[in-house]
Amino acid sequence: MKYIHTKYLEAIIYDDGKAKLSVYNIRKSPYGWSPHQLLFSDYAISLKDFTYDYVSNKVAEVYAIFPNEEIHNLLNQIKEYKNGWSNKKNML
């Protein structure tokens, strides 16, 4: 299992090739710690279905305005992880 984070998004990649999306809200604390509040968590879906459209639609359920760069960043991190995972499988 692998956890991939951005500021407001989290993807959990399972060993069976599925991924789960979680969306958070962050409140700034005057004490330096910023607690995360879970706004949305969906069922795990196939990694091939974990696309930009899927993530942006789920984010739109809880945020009216959300930076596209954050979604792209999450998907790029997943892509890098999948490429590294494929390379490791090929080496075995």
N, C-alpha and C positions, 0 to 999 in steps of 0.2 A: 504494500500500500504506500502511495506517495501523496503527500500534501503539497499543493502548489498554490502560493498566495500572491495576491496583489494587495493594494491598500484596502479595497472593499470587497474583493471576490476571493473565493477559495474553490479549488477543484481538488477532489479526492480521486485519485486514480487507483482502481483496484486491480489486483493481479489477474482477474478474469477478463480484462479488457473493457471494463465499464468505468464511467466517471460520474461523480456527483457534484452538483454546483451548490454553493452556499453564498448568500449575499449578506453583507454586514453594513451596519451604520457605526460610525466612530464619533464619539463625543470627546472633545478636547477637555482635558482636566488641568486645572491650574497647578497640579502637583507633578506634572510630567508624565503621568500614566494615562493612556487613552483607552478606556474600555470599549470593546467591540460588542455590539448588540446584533444578534442574529435576526435578520428580517425575513429571510427566505431560505429554504433548503428543500431540494427536490429529490425524487427517487433517482437512483443511478441509472444511466442510460449507456448505450454503446458509445465508445469513443468516436466512431465514424459519424454518429449523430450529434456529437458535441461540437457544434459549429458556431460561427459568429451569429447567425440568425437565431439559433436556439438560445445562446447566452443573452443576446440583446433583448429577445422577447421576455425572458424570465426576469431580467433586470428591470425592464419597463413595467413589470407588475408591481414593483415597489419604489422605483425612482422615476420621477417625471423627466428629469434631466440627468444624464450620466455621461461621463467622458468616454468616447469610443476608444481612446488610446488605452484605457484600462482593460477593456475587453480584448483588444489586439495583444496587449502585453501578456495577459493570461493565456491566450491561445498560442502565442509564440513560445512561452515557457513549456506548455504542454507538447508542442511540436518538437522542441529541443529534447524533452524527456523521452518522447516516443522514438526519436532518431537514435538517441543513446541506448535505449532499451532494445531496439532492433539490432544495433551493432553488437551488443553484448550477446544476444541470442544467436547471432551468426557466428560468434567466436566459440560458442560451446560445441 
